């Protein structure tokens, strides 16, 4: 039911935002390797679009992950709008991942990371759809943590930003791990479980280690010490 229009609308809005933010935030590279304007343009997708689509799809099933999972497993294509928000997310997040892949043309590791994300997106949506709601929730959780990292990259010296970033990244990783654990309890082939579990675990551990390393390198004192110093 034309859910792809949401993906097209997202692309149009994202390109418009890029045009508007480049002169404001500039091309300077943040600590994460992305230009400042890119850190800014990701925020609306990470903090608004993806959480909203997850909420609407979940609410459509009376906030039952079990019902959502059953409906996703029964049919990939529907004509009654049952999976409209799922498809909207599929298009938006797919375009988001492809854009990341095309923009990160220097870092080979990040290129492979984005390729892996694209493959995982297709597998979770089309090949193992029964677990799609948990993949969706995990993706939203991880992108929330990434959003706080982008804010930290934009405003590293803002009061409390470093520790807000650390707390948010830790929380997002924990929530994503819970979604992954639930996905692993479903009736999927062992090979799929091993692949998803190992890749997700590595991804979460690396994210957390990089987050802690970033905070340590910044030299920002813990909140309690900062208050005493003031």
MOKAKA-V196721 format. One record per backbone hydrogen bond with DSSP energy under -1.0 kcal/mol. NH is the residue of the N-H (numbers start at 1). CO is the residue of the C=O. E is the energy in kcal/mol with one decimal. If there is no record, write none. Layout:
NH & CO & E
NH & CO & E
This chain:
5 & 2 & -1.6
6 & 3 & -1.4
8 & 4 & -2.3
9 & 5 & -2.9
10 & 6 & -2.5
11 & 7 & -2.2
12 & 8 & -2.4
13 & 9 & -2.6
14 & 10 & -2.8
15 & 11 & -2.4
16 & 12 & -2.0
17 & 13 & -2.5
18 & 14 & -2.3
19 & 15 & -2.0
20 & 16 & -1.9
21 & 17 & -2.8
22 & 18 & -1.9
25 & 21 & -3.2
26 & 22 & -1.9
30 & 34 & -3.2
33 & 30 & -2.0
36 & 28 & -2.1
37 & 26 & -1.5
39 & 35 & -1.7
40 & 36 & -1.7
41 & 37 & -2.4
42 & 38 & -1.4
43 & 40 & -1.2
46 & 42 & -2.3
47 & 43 & -2.9
48 & 44 & -1.3
49 & 44 & -2.3
50 & 45 & -2.4
52 & 48 & -2.2
53 & 49 & -2.4
54 & 50 & -2.2
55 & 51 & -2.5
56 & 52 & -2.7
57 & 53 & -2.2
58 & 54 & -2.5
59 & 55 & -3.0
60 & 56 & -1.6
61 & 58 & -1.2
62 & 59 & -2.0
63 & 58 & -2.1
68 & 64 & -2.1
69 & 65 & -2.5
70 & 66 & -2.3
71 & 67 & -2.6
72 & 68 & -2.4
73 & 69 & -2.0
74 & 70 & -1.5
75 & 71 & -1.5
84 & 81 & -1.3
87 & 83 & -2.5
88 & 84 & -2.4
89 & 85 & -2.4
90 & 86 & -2.4
91 & 87 & -2.5
92 & 88 & -2.6
93 & 89 & -3.1
94 & 90 & -1.5
95 & 91 & -2.5
96 & 92 & -2.5
97 & 93 & -2.5
98 & 94 & -2.3
99 & 95 & -2.5
100 & 96 & -2.0
101 & 97 & -2.3
102 & 98 & -2.2
103 & 99 & -2.2
104 & 100 & -2.4
105 & 103 & -1.7
111 & 107 & -1.9
112 & 108 & -2.2
113 & 109 & -2.0
114 & 110 & -2.6
115 & 111 & -2.2
116 & 112 & -2.5
117 & 113 & -2.1
118 & 114 & -2.3
119 & 115 & -2.4
120 & 116 & -2.6
121 & 117 & -2.3
122 & 118 & -1.9
123 & 119 & -2.4
124 & 120 & -2.7
125 & 121 & -1.8
126 & 122 & -2.9
128 & 123 & -2.7
131 & 128 & -1.4
132 & 129 & -1.9
135 & 131 & -1.7
136 & 132 & -3.0
137 & 133 & -2.4
138 & 134 & -2.2
139 & 135 & -2.6
140 & 136 & -2.3
141 & 137 & -2.3
142 & 138 & -2.5
143 & 139 & -2.4
144 & 140 & -1.7
145 & 141 & -1.6
146 & 142 & -2.0
147 & 143 & -2.0
148 & 144 & -1.7
149 & 145 & -1.5
150 & 146 & -2.2
151 & 147 & -2.2
152 & 148 & -2.2
153 & 149 & -2.5
154 & 150 & -1.9
155 & 151 & -2.7
158 & 155 & -1.3
161 & 158 & -1.9
164 & 160 & -2.0
165 & 161 & -2.6
166 & 162 & -2.0
167 & 163 & -2.4
168 & 164 & -2.6
169 & 165 & -2.7
170 & 166 & -2.3
171 & 167 & -2.4
172 & 168 & -2.8
173 & 169 & -2.3
174 & 170 & -2.0
175 & 171 & -2.6
176 & 172 & -2.4
177 & 173 & -2.2
178 & 174 & -1.8
179 & 175 & -2.2
180 & 176 & -2.5
181 & 177 & -2.5
182 & 178 & -2.2
183 & 179 & -2.3
184 & 180 & -2.3
186 & 183 & -1.4
188 & 186 & -2.0
193 & 189 & -2.1
194 & 190 & -2.8
195 & 191 & -2.3
196 & 192 & -2.8
197 & 193 & -2.9
198 & 194 & -2.5
199 & 195 & -2.4
200 & 196 & -2.4
201 & 197 & -2.3
202 & 198 & -2.5
203 & 199 & -2.5
204 & 200 & -2.7
205 & 201 & -2.6
206 & 202 & -2.7
207 & 203 & -2.3
208 & 204 & -2.5
209 & 205 & -2.6
210 & 206 & -2.7
211 & 207 & -2.2
212 & 208 & -2.5
213 & 209 & -2.5
214 & 210 & -2.2
215 & 211 & -2.1
216 & 212 & -2.5
217 & 213 & -2.4
218 & 214 & -1.4
226 & 222 & -2.4
227 & 223 & -2.1
228 & 224 & -1.9
229 & 225 & -2.4
230 & 226 & -1.6
